Amino acid sequence: MKISNEFVLKNIAGNNVVVPVGKKSIDFNAIIHLNDVGSFIFKCLQENDLSKEELAKKVVDEYEVEYETALKDVTNFCNKLKENKMLIQ
C-alpha cells in the first residue's frame, strides 16, 4: 500500500493535517487531522509501498507498543484511508 500523490501531509500551526491537492481538492473537500502515530504511518506510506504487517513493525520500532496492538491500529487506520480513497494498492 502507498499513499496517493493526490494527498499531502502538512504541519499547520502545530497540527498535522492531510490535504488534497490538484484535481482531488475539487472532489475531496476536507482536511484530516492526524495524531503523531497517524502522521508517522502516513509518512511511511508516502515513502514506501508497505504491507500492514510491515507498518505495524515500524510502529513497534518507533513507539512502545505491542505488535498485536500496532497491527490492529494500523489496520483500522488503513481502512479509513481506503474508505477515503487515499491509498494506492
N, C-alpha and C positions, 0 to 999 in steps of 0.2 A: 504494500500500500504506500501511496505517496500523496502529499497534498497537491491539489490542483494549483497551477500557477495563476489561477484567477482569484486567489486569496493570499493576503499577506498579513503577517503579524507585526503590529506596531506597538510601541510603548508611548502612550499619550497621557501626560500628566501623572506618571507613575502607575498607570493601568495598562495591562497587556490586553490588547484588543485585536481581533481578526476583522479585516475589512475586505470587501470585494473590490476588484479592480477591473478596468476595461469594460467590456460588454456585460460582464457579470454584475457590475454595480447597478445596471438597469433592472435586472431580474431579481437580484438579491438585495433587498432594501433593509439591511440590518447591520448592526455591529455586535460582535460576540465578545464578551469579556471572559478572560481566562485567568485562573489562578496560576501559581508558579509551576505546579506539576503539569497542568494543561498546556502551558506555554512551552515547557520542556518537551513534552510529547509532540506538540505541533512543530517545533523546530526540528526535532529528529525526523519527522515525516517530510519536512521540506527538503532536508538534505539527503535523505536516503529512502530507498524502497525497502520497507521493513515489514515483517510479519508482526502479529500481535505478541507472539512469544518473544521475539527479538526486542520489541519495545518494552515489554514487561521486564526483561533482563536489564535493559538500560535504566529503567526506573529504579529497580533494586540497587543497581550500582551507584546511582546518584542520591537516592533517598533511603532512609532507614525504614524499610517496609518489607514484609514477607512477599515472596514470589506470587503466591496464590492471590493475595490482596492486590498486588500490582497488576496481575493478569486480568482480574475482574474489573478493576478501574480502567485499564487500557481498553478492554472490550467495550465497556459502556461508553467511553469517550469516542472510540472509533465508530460505534453505532450512531452516535449523534452526528459525527462528521459525515457518515454515509447518508443519513437522513437529509442532510443539508447539501448533498452533492458536492462535498469538498474534497473527497478522496478519489484518486485515480487508482484503479485496481490492476 
